Amino acid sequence: MADHLAAAELSGSAPRISFVSLGCPKALVDSERIVTRLRAEGYELSRQHEGADLVIVNTCGFLDSAKAESLAAIGDALKENGKVIVTGCMGAEPEQIRDVHPGVLAVTGPQQYESVLEAVHSAVPPKHDPFLDLVPPQGVKLTPRHYAYLKISEGCSNRCTFCIIPKLRGDLVSRPASDVLREAERLVAAGVKELLVISQDTSAYGVDLKYASSPWKSRDGETREVRARFLDLARELGSLGAWVRMHYVYPYPHVDEVIALMADGVILPYLDIPFQHASPTVLKRMKRPAAQEKTLARVKAWREACPDLTLRSTFIVGFPGETEAEFQELIDFLDEAELDRVGCFKYEPVAGAPANDLGLAVPDEVKQERWDRFMATQQKVSARRLRRKVGTRQQVIIDSVGPTVAIGRSKADAPEIDGVVHVASRRPLRVGEIATVKIERADAYDLHGTAVGF
Ligand code: SF4
């Protein structure tokens, strides 16, 4: 994902910054925080590198392909502008950047907001203007105004062997519940209709705080203590009147309690749960959290408790040492679990990941062949799950409107990663509006229907 941030509408001689945000939604939230601070200090945003006073590149260092993309983006910024500050995941290993691009002004690591700001101040000092310094209280959102990502923690205390995130971002640090709720409340008050809860491990929220309570004044004016616990936070977020969607949850037993909230309509019946594999021996080599859980039984119990539940997941094929029998366990799991949406990656030996030392690399052609089989299996399952929606009525949040058809998402579709609903309507729909849509047709990924209620 790459976003050139929208240019501010303000004019004048304030310093102008061009900002490139690469990587996952968590990196996007970091970008939003930096941009909010910059705007609060009176900096303007520029759509182009050319003519800006400075370029900031927020990098992604998760996979080698992401690193290459980040290095290319830095190269473009140097060519088109010349003054470049680099931040984000790749900033944890600055020599990787400086070896290729010695001309960058500064390199700071992930979540080092203060260091980025300091580097900006020394390259292009802020111009104080009390009018320019005003930013909306909800901050500057890079996502459309009707949905927003809500980051509840930083870092991760797991040690999955294919992953270098803990090395880049450190151990889990959760935000107090009151802090998260205040931000969520501000977002909803500013017009956000859908909150996308993100972190590296959402179900581990609050473990580092020992689930400590913090005081929060709810909308009914009552002050109460809210524990920094997944269930408690989900319940309070669900009381704010927006859709609440949970990303990056692991199948721990306490997730069952959150499914009950989904069944009651408190939060969306949607779980983004990166299983990564289904073979217990591979999961053990991956050192996955909750590797010992009986996942299939859990998925079935969740579906019984909440029949509308949408499950999205990601998997890795070709993990070191993956045998044909282990891969077949994964295919059998896909057939049985009937997941709605699935992403699949071929294992990539990310530099520094402990899994590379396991030896027994799976040859590239075997990885490709397994990936093809995986996708062919899942495509049938996903298409079947989608077809079940034909004839039903779904609530759809409108993301964009065209001359004849609007594009939206049902409760089963997260922005950018899932499918969409194409909506015909006899009256023009507005972006951010939630309409009731009769589903008439399904193709491989998307649904098509007509608005029947507004
Ligand atoms: S849970 Fe595992 S894959 Fe996810 S960030 Fe933590 S270590 Fe990486």
Residues whose N, C-alpha, C, O or C-beta is under 5 A from the ligand:
A	BS01	SF4	C156 N158 R159 C160 C163 I165 Q200 D201
